[in-house]
């Protein structure tokens, strides 16, 4: 992990929620009671590769909200 780079997660409106280091893990909580984990890689200040998919952080938040999935630092 690169100790200097952090991925800053926000909600869909851009409000900061938490940050994790490059190479860190988030926990996903699905509406059906199941959960999972996703590896996150820093791309730049507003983008991250989450579970192998490149996202604009705010678009990731919008997608999770739309699908009823919450997430937190693991």
N, C-alpha and C positions, 0 to 999 in steps of 0.2 A: 504494500500500500504506500502511496505517496502521502506522507504526513502533512504536507503543506496544502494539498488541494482537498476541498470539502464540497460536497453536493448539498445545496440548500433547497430543501423541499418547501413548497408553498401550497396554499389552497388555490382554487381556480381564480380567485380575485387577486392573487399575488401576495397574500399575507404569509409571512414566514411561519413555518410550523416546527421544523427541526433540521439539523444538518448531520451528515455522516461523512466519514472520510472516504476518499476515492478507494474503491474496492470493498466498501462496506455493504451491509445487508439491510434490507427493509423487510418488515413482516406485513403481509397482506391479509386482511380480514374480509372474507366474503359474506354476503348476505345470508347464505344458507348455513352459517355457523362454521364452515371450514376455514382454514387459514393456510398460508403458504409463505415462502420466502423468495426474495429476488436479489440477485447480485447487482450492484450498481457501480458503474464506472463513470468518472468525471470526463466530460468532453470539453466544456467551457463553462462560463459562469451561469448560463441559462439552459444548457443542454446536458443530458446524461444518457448513458446506455443502461437501461433497466431491463434485466432479464433478457439481454441480447437484442433489445429494440431501442433505437435512438429516439429520444423524446425531447421536446422543449418542455422544461419542468412544468410550466403552467398548463400545457396541453395534457401532460400525464395526469395532473390533478383533475382537469375537466373530464377526462376519460374515466378515471376512477369514480368520480362523483356520479357520472351518468350511469355507470354499471353497478352502483351501490357497494363499492369496495372502499374500505378505509385502510389506512396504512400508517405505520409508525417505525421508528428506528428499532432494529432488533437487538 
